[in-house]
Amino acid sequence: MSGFTFVRRLYGMMLPAALLTAFGFGLGSALAALAAVMTSRFFDALPGTTREPVLYAVAFLVAGVGEQLTAFIWQVGVTLMDRFTTTLLRVNMLLGIYRRPGALPLPVTPGEAITRFRDDVQESSFQMNRFPFALVHVGAALGIFAYLFTIQPLLAALGAAGIAGIFLAMRRIHQNIVIYRDQVMDRTEAVTGYLGEILSAVAVLQVAGAVPDALRRFQAVNRDREDASLKERLQWGLLFALSENGFYVGLGLVILAAAPLLATGQFSPGQFALFQLLLQQVGWRMWGLSESVAQLQAMGVYQARMAELAGGDEELLTRRRLEFTEELRPDPAPVLRPEDRLERLTVTGLTYRHPETGRGVEDVSFTIPRGSFTVITGKIGAGKTTLVRTLLGLLPAEAGEVRWNGRPVTDPMAFFTPPRIAYTPQVPRIFSGTLRANILMGLEESAIDLNEAVEAAVLEPDLAQFPQGLETEVGSRGLKLSGGQVQRTAAARMFARRPELLVLDDISSALDNETEALLWRRLFAQEGATVLCVSNRRAALEQADQILLLEEGRLVAAGPLAELLRTSPAMRELWAAVAPESAAVEMVV
Ligand SMILES: Nc1ncnc2c1ncn2[C@@H]1O[C@H](COP(=O)(O)OP(=O)(O)OP(=O)(O)O)[C@@H](O)[C@H]1O
């Protein structure tokens, strides 16, 4: 989308505010021109009666004060436009990120995304606020010149030629500024992104002895940014020099050309004062106009960067409700509708390949009946996590179908939420805050049984060790918790939602055998619990009603352990690795 289209579409959505701005500023400009005319009349009337100059002086004052007051009008317009643009763009980007299949990474690092939310939005809004002024500038400059031509065509033509020359030079510099601004923003993104990476991995860098190397890279990205920033500042310096000096040189030329006319009385002192004032106005108007013309091009760049996060051009510009005044309350416990009660989950031909590697899962089909325990297993990289994520809509399926009680699930990301499903990923996300807040995650506490969830996740022995129990602050990303505690906190979060289907990705990987056995036992004790879990652990495989064995993304065997050990060489190989002491016995069965 071009910068022009972006600007046009945005104005289409906030036309009244843009018109109010243009009207306020246009009125102000007209009053400023009127004040200039009154100045001219004042000087010309000086040799006459005393009454006339006073009247012109009063008119000048009224016009001047009126011009200042119009600032209130256009400020209201600008504020309305600013609120609309910044909120719309940010809300749409946020929704774009929120709607992405959860397991797809952002197209940029979080630091870069934050820069887009802050800088690209601010720049866009700033420029949007200025375009109505640019329109007035054009109208005012044309009007002023038309008026000056009626007074003294030669001088007006001279002034117009000078100002056109300065405008062209300014435009060139403004184009350079846009290029360097773009570079500065890109490189600021790189600095913020890298800083974010360093801060989130301080311990890793220290342990690997990579701090000097990281700092060297940080210096390098900073130097790149400094380089672009200096170039941009140089262009701004040139622009100021050109506008200040260019204007005075132009004025000097007008004075030189006016001198003989003044001497012969063809040009009055009042008219001279008028020329000077009006040309000065045109001068700064050209500045604003030239910047806006150049920025139109930059708007296309900001738009493209923001649209990448919003998920497309149209998504970035979708009109939405932007006022949220209602009080945000904790979520009530999710209510299970009768048709959501799980009887059978059927997966047919599910396929997803990661675009970068072409690996993933292909044509996988299986059924999970109510109350069953299904274990997805396979070697490292076989596609277990990919299968679960694709099933839940966290990765966009390329092919296949998922049915809940025989009904096709068309929007899995929206459908597979509590109370239908709760999911604990391989690396659960814990937030800074208390253990209680991490388990509740917005749920109303009175609506659930927190103790039951804690017990189901075998978290109560840990709570007994923490003096503050559930009020223990877990630190940023749960840094104060062990790997096993993180997994069980996430499991408690899942149990608290009492879902129809529990989906767990390798939950027991950081647990000792005893805790793991207890967790499974408590899980099976839950009445009617239906479980789908990724695991290579013996305790899980032995309990499974059905095992889904994956190899290179394909389902190569399905059934209970005893059957697979009889029929599948791949299962026997895997079992020998996870339970060497029992492998020989099982193989004989
Ligand atoms: N984000 C990704 N981009 C590209 N390829 C990926 C991505 N995630 C996984 N893969 C590839 O897809 C294949 C399946 O990965 P997946 O994580 O599903 O395997 P897994 O069986 O869960 O492995 P593990 O037991 O190590 O967790 C692997 O070959 C992996 O390299």
The ligand as a Gaussian input file, in Angstrom:
#p B3LYP/6-31G(d) Opt

LIG

0 1
 N        9.825000     -23.527000      14.525000
 C       10.337000     -24.453000      13.721000
 N       10.852000     -24.124000      12.530000
 C       11.354000     -25.038000      11.715000
 N       11.413000     -26.351000      11.985000
 C       10.924000     -26.767000      13.162000
 C       10.367000     -25.829000      14.095000
 N        9.954000     -26.530000      15.171000
 C       10.242000     -27.815000      14.930000
 N       10.822000     -27.962000      13.721000
 C       11.260000     -29.210000      13.096000
 O       10.134000     -30.056000      12.963000
 C       10.451000     -31.369000      13.357000
 C        9.497000     -31.813000      14.462000
 O        9.745000     -31.012000      15.617000
 P        8.950000     -31.234000      16.974000
 O        9.373000     -30.198000      17.932000
 O        7.520000     -31.367000      16.677000
 O        9.518000     -32.643000      17.423000
 P        9.333000     -33.407000      18.791000
 O        9.060000     -34.810000      18.435000
 O        8.350000     -32.715000      19.650000
 O       10.794000     -33.247000      19.396000
 P       11.253000     -33.267000      20.943000
 O       11.101000     -34.658000      21.434000
 O       12.689000     -32.859000      20.882000
 O       10.398000     -32.290000      21.661000
 C       11.897000     -31.367000      13.783000
 O       12.672000     -31.865000      12.725000
 C       12.228000     -29.924000      14.025000
 O       13.555000     -29.656000      13.670000

